[in-house]
């Protein structure tokens, strides 16, 4: 029996009480989605609009859903960069595509969303996922690198291809960004007196590592109204075009996100929950 009066023993017991219990290993087979923030947190349900409610992005929807289906089936699939206008459904489309793939192929595929400050731990995530008999789409939302950050872009290039810590064969990356080049570009890059293309080409080379680079553009007025009409038909809400256009004018933008905010306003006016 240990001596309770021993100061060292009392200190050791106090430290044990302060230390959190070791976390259980992640159940990488039991859930449709996970959040990775240096450790795994299971998500019991993926929330996203139905694919047929995502209007004005038909070509993008076809490309993403086809690629995600291939991944779920265990066929060759691309890493994806979804870039372009804010609020046009880039992340919603990825989540909706996973939901559709799970509806058709069951638990053969899962989504893993990586928090922005967990990028340095991606190698540990890839090691864990590579041991699991399941397909994973690792999703990094709204990715961007600060000026002068050379390590982040180099690590991403290594993860995509060629590096010793590259993602395993059962994993594909999906990244959303407001810029195609992901890293910021400046007018001054064009003024390099030695080789004006070097800086630009190096930054674009990061985007070129993705097998699919899919652009999303600001929606037209017709697309904006079609998005609203789709949501309203689904929810049994009525709207006036002039009111919807006035909403967009006050927000200073037309996008899928602005359309959804307007539909939320309509539901609130009608005393509905959505």
N, C-alpha and C positions, 0 to 999 in steps of 0.2 A: 504494500500500500504506500502511495506517495506521501511525503511529509507535507501537510497543508501549511505548515509554518515556514517552509523553505521559501524565501523571497523569489528565487528564480522560478520555482514551480508556480507561484501565484501569478508572476508576470506572464509565464507561458500560457496559463489558463485564461488570463484576461485577453491576450492576443488572439487566442482561438475563438473567444466569444465575439471579438470585434471583426474577425475575418468572415466574409460572406461564404456560405457553402458553395462548393464547386458546382457549376451549372451542369445539368445533364446534357449529354450529346444531343445535337439536333436530330429530330425525326425527319429526315429528308424524303421520306416516302409517304408521310401521312397527311400532307396539307396541300392545297392548291397553290399557295404562294407563301413567300417568306420576305422578311426585311432583314438585310444584313447591315449591321452597324459596327462591325468588328466581331460580332457574335450573331447567331441566327435567332430571329423571332418568327414564330409561325403565324400565318394569317389564315383564318378559317374561311374567308369569302373574298373574292375579287369583285370590286364594284366598278362597273363601267356601263356606258350606254350600249344597247344592242347594236350590232354592226349596221343594220339597215337604217338606224337613226343617224348615222354619221354621214351627212350629206356634203356634196361639193368636193369630195376627196376620193372619187371612185377609183382612179388609177392607183393612188397610193394604197387604198384599202385592198385592192386586188394583189398588189405586190407583197404587202405585209402578211396578209392572211395565207397566201400561197406559201411563203417562206416558213411561217410558223407551223403550218400543217406538215411541211416536209420534215421539220425538226421533230415534231411529235411522232411522225412515222419512222424516225430513225434514218431518214434519207439525207443526202447532202443538203446543207442549208447554209445561208450566208449570215455573217455579222451585218447589222443594219445601223445606218446613221439616218435618223429622221431629223431634217433641219428645215428651218424657215420660220414663217410668220407665227407670232404668238397666238395662242388660243384657237388654233386650227385643228386640234384633236390628235396631236402626235402621241402623247402618252395615253390618251383614252383609246386610241386605235390599238396600241400594243396590248393594253389590258383586255379589250374586247376580243382581240384575236386569240389570246390565251384561253379566255372563257369558251370561245367557239371550238377551239381545238380540244379542250377538255371535254366538252359536250359530245364530241365525236369519237375521241380516242381515250377517254377516261383519264386516269392518273399517270399516263405515260409522259406527261410534260408538266412542269411547274414554272412559275415566275419567281424570280428573286430580285427584289429592288434593293439597290445599294445606296445608302445615304451618302451625301456628298463628302463628308469628312472621313469616310471609311475606305476611300480609294487605296491608301497605302496597305490595307489588309486584304486586298483582292487575291493575292497569291495564296493566302490561307483558305479563302473561300474556294478557289479553284481546286486546291488539294482535297478539300472535303467533298466537293461535288464530283470530282473525278473518280471517287470510290463508290459512287452510288449508281445502281442500275436504273437510271431515269434520265430523261432529257430536261435541260434547264435553259430558260432564257434569262440571262442576267441583264437587268435593266438599270441604266444610269440616266436619270432624268435631269434635263437642263444642265448639261455638262459644259463647263467653260474653265479656262485656265487664265490665271493672272499674268500680266506682262512680266516677263523675266522668269517665268516658271518653265524651265527646260526639262525638269525631272518628270513632271506629270505627263506631258505629251510623249516623252520617250518611253515611259512605262506603258502607256496605252498602246503604242506601236508594238511593244514587245508582247503584250497580252494578246494582240490580234494575230500576230504571226512571227515566227522565227525566234522568239526569245525562250530562254530556259524555263520561264514562268508563264508561258503561253497558256491560254485557256484550254482545258481538256476537250477531247473529241465530242463528249456529250453535252457540251455547253456552247451557246452562242451569245454574243453580246448585242444588245440593242441600246443605242445612245440617242437621246434627243438633245438638240442644241438649236439656239436661234441663229447660229452662223454655220454655214457649210464648212468653213475651215476650223471650227471649234475654238481655236486660239485667235485672239484679236489680231487684226491686220491694220496697218497704218499707211497713209499716203507716202510717207517717207521711205517705205520699203522700195518704192519704184525708183528712188534716187540714188541707189547704190552705184558709185562710179565704177566699181570693178565688174560686178555682174548683177544687174538690176533684177534678175529673175531668181537668184539663189534664195533670198529670204522668203519670197512668196511661195516658191516651189516647195521649200521645206515645210511650210505650214500646211499647204494643201496636201502634201504627202500623207499627213495623218488621216485626212478624210478619205484618201484613196485606198487606205488599208481595208475599208469596209466593202464587202462584196455588193451590198445594196446601199446606195446613197439616194435618199428619196426626199424631194423638195416639197414643202407645203407653202402655199402662197395666199396672200390676202384674198378673201372671198368677194365675189361680186355681190351686187344688191340682190340679184335673183337667187344666188346660192344662200345668202343670209336669210331671205324669206323662206326658202325651201327648208332650211334647217329648222326654223321656227315652226313651220307648218307640220313637219314630221313629228316633232315633239308634241305639238298641240293635238294632232290626230291621235297619238298614242295615249295621251293623258285626258282626252275629252275636254279640251279647253278651246275657247274661241278667241280670235285676235283680229285686230284691224291693221292692215298693212301700214297705214299712215302712222299709227301709234308705234308700231315696231320700228319704223324708220326714224321716228323722232327719238326713240330710245337709243338707237345707234348713234344718231347725231350728237346727243348729249354725252355719250361715252367717247365720242371721237374715234370710233373704230367699228368695223363690221367683222365679226369672227364667230366661230362656233361657240366660244366662251361667252361672248356678249349676247348671242342668241339664247344660250341657256339661262343667263342671268335675267333676260327678259321673260322667259317662260316661268322662271321662279317668281318674278314679280306678278305675272298673270295668275299663278296659282295662289299667291298670297291675297291678291284682290278678291279672288273667288272663295277664299276661306278654305282652301285645299292644302293638304300636305303632299309632298312628292318625295 
